[in-house]
Amino acid sequence: MTTIAVTDVRFVKELYPRLKPIDDVIERYRDALANLPPIVVARGGVLVDGYHRWQAHVREQVDAIEAVDLGDIADAEILRESYKRNAVHGQQLSKADKIAAAEHLYLNAGGTADDRYALIAETLSLQIDVAAKYCAQARQAEKRQQQEKAWDLWLDCASQPDIAEMLGTSQQNISNWVQNRERSSEICDPPESRQHFDIWQFASTDRDAGGQQSYFGAVPPQVMENLLWFFTEPGHIVVDLFAGSGTTVDVAKRMGRRVWAADIRGDHYSPHLPIHVHDATTGWPASAPRKADLVFLDPPYWKQAAGRYSTGPNELGEMDLDAFRDAWAVVVKAATQHADRVAFIISPTQLDDGTVIDHATDMIDPFTDRGWLVERRIIVPYSTQQATGQQVTWARENRRMLKLYRDLVVLSA
């Protein structure tokens, strides 16, 4: 048993068995930190077991966490330990997780088929016949796994020659796989949330559709679904410079759009996603695609976000209004130089004296200065935010209007 800094925990996606974390579990654990068992790590910090417990500590901004360190063990041992521990306690692996784990173990373990079934049964706490059932299509899964990896790398903006080299296959294979996937109905069909007017209103936020929706300021996944449906095509490149919890990444990849995302804090909140570290106020990222079909910008809503994100010198939510506008102009310059279309979402700020700062109008100015025009201005109500009786009473008594919407502005040259 040891105590390590929360920031020293290293999440390696390839060494963790869960297909997707469960946001509600993390939120539940936040209220019970003192009662949680220690996480398990190896090599001083590589996470073996306890992702949800670790993320609960991250969100509570706790500096240290109790851990059991398994020592200097190899990657294969880390993965097997992770499978084994997640299969029997805590937030256990789902059936889909176990099937994926069984296929991985079958394809990577040595010995006869029976030897592999026995290993899988022991590791995942399964009956032998269930382990065999889970592995029935493992041989076909090998090719499918390679295709899925190629598709995932393609969506992460890797080039086809690089993907072919990484996977040990031909570039023609990669091209065929990508083209077939781009034509599939799952990519080409409209989202269930498709809107028909320029007011995008949803009954509730879809917590399973993308990103970690408990993250402050997380854009509803349905907004991204409709933005990508109306303004991009499968295979188009989408860049998000304020990625936050990664909703854009999740939704874009599910809809067959290639995506490159960054945030001033990188993968601090969603380490399972490919979110780069970049400060958008310093210009275009050197490692981003040189040209994007769509740049999506979801900046902090000025003082509405004060204290919610980082406290660094370039944090937009901590600036005064003039500095906020100047920094925004830098972001706009970079985006317009590298994109065919830009969309941003923002909410007006209502000050205590009743003054309203219409950010959307102000934030259009740097675009028009560069010859860009507004294609659409869409109203996005706060679907899950309802005014309290006290707020309504205050508004009536003070002759004020309560703010319950965001502006989504789409622009092009």
C-alpha positions in Angstrom: 0.0 0.0 0.0 1.2 3.5 -0.9 0.0 7.0 -1.4 0.6 8.7 -4.8 -0.2 12.0 -6.3 -3.4 11.8 -8.4 -1.5 13.5 -11.2 1.0 10.6 -11.2 -1.6 8.0 -12.1 -0.9 7.1 -15.8 -3.9 5.9 -17.8 -2.8 3.7 -20.8 -5.9 3.0 -22.9 -4.4 -0.2 -24.5 -3.8 -1.6 -21.0 -7.3 -1.1 -19.7 -10.2 -3.4 -20.4 -13.3 -1.2 -20.2 -14.7 -0.1 -23.6 -16.1 3.2 -22.1 -16.1 4.6 -18.6 -19.5 5.1 -16.8 -19.9 8.8 -15.9 -22.6 8.1 -13.3 -20.4 5.8 -11.3 -17.7 8.4 -11.1 -20.2 11.0 -9.9 -21.5 8.5 -7.3 -17.9 7.8 -6.1 -17.2 11.5 -5.6 -19.5 11.4 -2.5 -17.7 8.4 -1.0 -14.0 9.0 -1.4 -13.1 8.0 2.2 -14.9 4.6 1.8 -13.3 3.6 -1.5 -10.7 0.9 -1.7 -7.3 1.8 -3.1 -6.7 1.8 -6.8 -4.2 -0.7 -8.2 -1.2 0.5 -10.2 2.0 -0.9 -11.6 5.4 0.6 -12.3 4.8 3.5 -9.9 1.6 4.8 -11.6 0.3 2.9 -14.6 -3.4 2.3 -13.8 -4.4 -1.4 -13.5 -7.7 -1.2 -11.6 -9.8 1.7 -10.3 -10.4 4.1 -13.2 -13.7 5.3 -11.8 -12.2 5.8 -8.3 -9.3 7.7 -9.7 -11.5 10.0 -11.8 -13.7 10.7 -8.7 -10.5 12.0 -7.0 -9.6 14.0 -10.1 -13.1 15.7 -10.1 -12.9 16.4 -6.4 -9.5 18.0 -7.0 -7.9 15.8 -4.3 -4.1 15.8 -4.5 -3.3 12.2 -3.4 -4.9 8.7 -3.6 -4.2 5.4 -1.9 -2.9 2.7 -4.2 -1.5 -0.8 -4.3 1.6 -0.9 -6.6 2.2 -4.3 -8.3 5.7 -3.3 -9.1 7.7 -3.6 -12.3 5.5 -6.0 -14.4 5.2 -6.2 -18.2 2.3 -4.8 -20.2 0.8 -8.2 -20.8 0.7 -8.9 -17.0 -0.8 -5.4 -16.4 -3.6 -6.1 -18.9 -4.3 -9.6 -17.5 -4.4 -8.2 -13.9 -6.7 -5.5 -15.1 -9.1 -7.9 -16.7 -9.0 -10.2 -13.7 -9.7 -7.5 -11.1 -12.4 -5.7 -13.1 -14.2 -9.0 -13.7 -14.9 -9.8 -10.0 -15.4 -6.6 -8.0 -16.3 -2.9 -8.0 -17.9 -1.7 -11.2 -17.6 -5.0 -13.0 -17.0 -5.4 -16.7 -20.0 -5.5 -18.9 -20.8 -8.5 -21.2 -19.5 -6.4 -24.1 -16.3 -5.7 -22.2 -15.8 -9.4 -21.4 -16.4 -10.5 -25.0 -13.8 -7.9 -26.2 -11.4 -9.1 -23.5 -12.0 -12.8 -24.4 -11.3 -12.1 -28.1 -8.1 -10.1 -27.2 -6.8 -12.8 -24.9 -7.6 -15.5 -27.5 -5.8 -13.7 -30.2 -2.7 -12.8 -28.1 -2.2 -15.9 -25.9 -0.1 -18.9 -26.9 -1.0 -22.6 -26.7 -3.9 -24.6 -28.0 -7.5 -23.4 -28.2 -8.3 -25.3 -25.0 -5.3 -23.7 -23.2 -6.6 -20.3 -24.3 -10.2 -21.0 -23.2 -8.9 -22.1 -19.8 -6.8 -18.9 -19.5 -9.8 -16.7 -20.4 -12.2 -18.5 -18.1 -9.8 -18.0 -15.2 -9.0 -14.4 -16.0 -12.6 -13.3 -16.6 -14.3 -15.6 -14.0 -16.2 -17.5 -16.7 -17.2 -21.1 -17.3 -15.1 -22.8 -19.9 -18.1 -23.2 -22.3 -18.9 -19.5 -22.0 -15.3 -18.6 -22.7 -15.4 -20.8 -25.8 -18.6 -19.2 -26.9 -17.1 -15.7 -26.5 -14.2 -16.8 -28.7 -16.2 -18.6 -31.4 -15.6 -15.8 -33.8 -12.2 -14.8 -32.7 -10.6 -15.8 -36.0 -13.0 -13.6 -37.9 -12.5 -11.0 -35.2 -8.8 -10.7 -36.0 -9.5 -9.2 -39.4 -12.4 -7.2 -38.0 -10.2 -5.9 -35.2 -7.6 -4.8 -37.8 -10.3 -3.0 -39.8 -11.6 -1.3 -36.7 -8.2 -0.2 -35.7 -7.6 1.2 -39.2 -10.9 3.1 -39.1 -10.2 4.5 -35.6 -6.7 5.7 -36.7 -8.2 7.2 -39.9 -10.8 9.1 -37.8 -7.9 10.3 -35.6 -6.5 11.9 -38.7 -3.7 9.5 -39.3 -2.7 9.1 -43.0 -3.4 6.0 -45.0 0.3 5.2 -45.6 1.0 5.5 -41.9 -1.9 3.3 -41.0 -0.8 0.7 -43.5 2.7 0.6 -42.0 1.4 0.5 -38.4 -0.9 -2.5 -39.1 1.3 -4.3 -41.5 -1.0 -4.3 -44.5 -1.3 -2.6 -47.8 -2.4 1.0 -48.4 -5.0 -0.4 -50.8 -6.5 -2.5 -48.1 -6.8 0.6 -45.8 -8.4 2.6 -48.6 -10.9 -0.1 -49.3 -11.8 -0.5 -45.7 -12.2 3.3 -45.2 -14.4 3.7 -48.3 -16.6 0.8 -47.4 -17.1 2.2 -43.9 -17.9 5.7 -45.1 -20.7 4.3 -47.3 -22.3 2.3 -44.5 -25.8 3.3 -43.3 -24.5 3.8 -39.7 -22.4 6.7 -41.1 -24.7 8.0 -43.8 -28.1 7.9 -42.0 -29.3 11.1 -40.2 -29.1 11.1 -36.4 -32.2 10.3 -34.4 -32.0 13.8 -32.9 -32.2 15.5 -36.3 -33.8 19.0 -36.2 -35.9 20.7 -38.8 -35.9 24.3 -37.6 -33.3 26.8 -36.4 -34.2 26.4 -32.8 -32.6 23.1 -31.6 -34.5 21.9 -28.6 -34.1 18.5 -27.1 -36.1 16.9 -24.3 -32.9 16.1 -22.4 -29.2 15.6 -22.8 -28.2 12.2 -24.1 -25.7 11.1 -21.5 -24.6 8.1 -23.4 -24.2 9.7 -26.8 -20.8 11.5 -26.3 -18.5 13.0 -23.7 -18.8 13.2 -20.0 -22.0 15.2 -19.5 -21.4 16.0 -15.9 -18.4 18.2 -17.1 -19.2 21.8 -16.6 -20.2 23.4 -19.9 -20.3 20.2 -21.8 -22.2 20.7 -25.1 -25.2 18.3 -25.5 -24.2 15.5 -27.9 -27.4 16.2 -30.0 -26.0 19.7 -30.8 -22.9 18.1 -32.3 -24.9 15.5 -34.1 -27.0 18.1 -35.9 -24.1 20.4 -36.5 -22.1 17.6 -38.2 -25.2 16.3 -40.1 -26.0 19.7 -41.6 -22.5 21.1 -42.3 -20.2 18.1 -42.9 -20.0 14.8 -44.7 -18.5 11.4 -43.8 -14.7 11.6 -44.0 -14.6 15.4 -43.5 -12.1 16.7 -41.0 -13.4 18.4 -37.8 -11.1 20.3 -35.4 -12.2 21.3 -31.9 -9.9 23.6 -30.0 -11.9 23.7 -26.8 -12.5 20.0 -26.5 -13.3 19.8 -22.8 -14.7 16.4 -22.0 -14.5 15.2 -25.6 -18.1 15.3 -26.8 -17.0 16.4 -30.3 -14.5 13.5 -30.5 -17.1 10.9 -29.5 -19.9 12.2 -31.8 -17.6 12.9 -34.8 -16.1 9.4 -34.8 -19.5 7.8 -34.3 -20.7 9.7 -37.4 -17.6 8.9 -39.5 -16.0 12.3 -39.4 -12.3 12.6 -38.9 -11.5 14.6 -35.8 -8.6 16.4 -34.1 -9.2 17.9 -30.7 -7.3 19.9 -28.2 -7.8 21.7 -24.9 -5.7 23.9 -22.7 -5.7 21.1 -20.2 -5.4 18.2 -22.7 -6.8 14.9 -21.6 -7.2 15.9 -17.9 -10.9 15.1 -17.8 -11.2 12.3 -20.5 -7.9 10.5 -20.7 -9.5 7.7 -22.7 -9.9 10.1 -25.7 -7.2 11.5 -28.0 -7.3 15.1 -26.8 -4.1 17.1 -27.3 -2.7 19.8 -25.1 -2.9 23.2 -26.8 -3.8 26.7 -25.8 -6.1 28.0 -28.5 -5.2 31.6 -27.8 -1.7 31.0 -29.2 -2.8 30.2 -32.7 -3.2 27.0 -34.8 -1.7 23.8 -33.3 1.4 22.6 -35.1 0.3 19.0 -35.0 -3.3 19.7 -36.2 -4.3 19.0 -39.8 -3.4 22.0 -42.0 -6.9 22.2 -43.4 -10.2 21.4 -41.7 -13.7 21.2 -43.2 -15.2 22.5 -40.0 -13.6 24.1 -36.9 -15.9 24.0 -33.8 -15.3 26.4 -31.0 -16.9 26.1 -27.6 -15.0 28.6 -25.5 -15.7 29.4 -21.8 -18.7 31.7 -21.7 -16.5 34.5 -20.2 -17.3 35.3 -16.6 -20.0 32.7 -16.5 -17.1 30.2 -16.4 -14.9 32.0 -14.0 -13.2 29.6 -11.6 -14.6 26.6 -13.4 -11.6 25.7 -15.6 -7.9 26.4 -15.3 -6.5 29.5 -13.7 -3.7 29.9 -16.2 -2.8 33.2 -17.7 -4.6 32.5 -21.0 -7.8 31.0 -19.6 -10.6 32.9 -21.3 -13.0 32.6 -18.4 -10.6 34.5 -16.1 -9.9 37.5 -18.4 -11.5 40.9 -18.4 -13.8 41.5 -21.3 -11.3 43.4 -23.5 -8.7 40.7 -23.1 -11.3 38.1 -23.8 -12.2 39.8 -27.1 -8.5 40.2 -28.0 -7.8 36.5 -27.3 -10.9 35.5 -29.3 -9.6 37.5 -32.3 -6.4 35.4 -32.2 -8.5 32.2 -32.2 -10.6 33.4 -35.1 -7.6 34.3 -37.2 -6.1 30.9 -36.8 -9.4 29.1 -37.5 -10.2 31.1 -40.6 -6.8 30.5 -42.0 -7.1 26.7 -41.7 -10.8 25.9 -42.2 -13.6 26.2 -44.8 -16.2 26.7 -42.2 -16.3 27.7 -38.5 -19.0 27.2 -35.9 -19.0 28.6 -32.3 -21.4 28.3 -29.5 -21.8 30.9 -26.8 -24.3 32.3 -24.3 -24.9 35.9 -23.5 -23.8 37.1 -20.1 -26.3 38.9 -17.9 -24.6 41.0 -15.2 -26.0 41.7 -11.8 -27.2 45.1 -12.8 -29.3 43.6 -15.6 -26.8 44.6 -18.4 -26.6 41.9 -21.1 -23.4 41.3 -23.1 -24.4 39.7 -26.4 -21.2 37.7 -26.9 -22.4 36.2 -30.2 -22.7 39.6 -31.9 -19.3 40.7 -30.5 -17.6 37.4 -31.5 -18.9 37.6 -35.1 -16.9 40.9 -35.6 -13.4 39.3 -36.1 -14.9 37.0 -38.8 -16.5 39.8 -40.7 -13.2 41.8 -40.5 -11.7 38.8 -42.4 -14.5 38.7 -45.0 -16.4 35.8 -43.5 -20.2 35.8 -43.4 -22.8 34.2 -41.1 -24.5 31.1 -42.7 -26.8 30.4 -39.9 -27.5 31.6 -36.3 -29.2 28.8 -34.4 -30.8 29.1 -30.9 -30.0 26.2 -28.6 -32.1 26.3 -25.4 -30.7 24.9 -22.2 -32.8 21.7 -22.3 -32.0 20.5 -18.8 -31.9 23.9 -17.1 -35.1 25.1 -15.5 -35.5 28.4 -13.5 -36.3 28.0 -9.8 -39.3 29.7 -8.3 -36.9 32.1 -6.5 -35.2 33.1 -9.8 -38.6 33.7 -11.4 -39.7 35.8 -8.4 -36.5 37.8 -8.6 -37.0 38.4 -12.3 -40.5 39.6 -11.8 -39.7 41.9 -8.9 -36.7 43.4 -10.7 -38.1 43.6 -14.2 -35.5 41.2 -15.6 -35.6 38.4 -18.1 -33.9 35.1 -17.3 -31.4 33.6 -19.8 -32.1 30.1 -21.0 -30.4 29.7 -24.4 -27.1 29.6 -26.3 -26.3 30.9 -29.8 -24.7 28.5 -32.3 -23.2 30.6 -35.1 -22.0 29.0 -38.3 -19.8 31.1 -40.6 -17.9 30.6 -43.9 -15.8 32.7 -46.3 
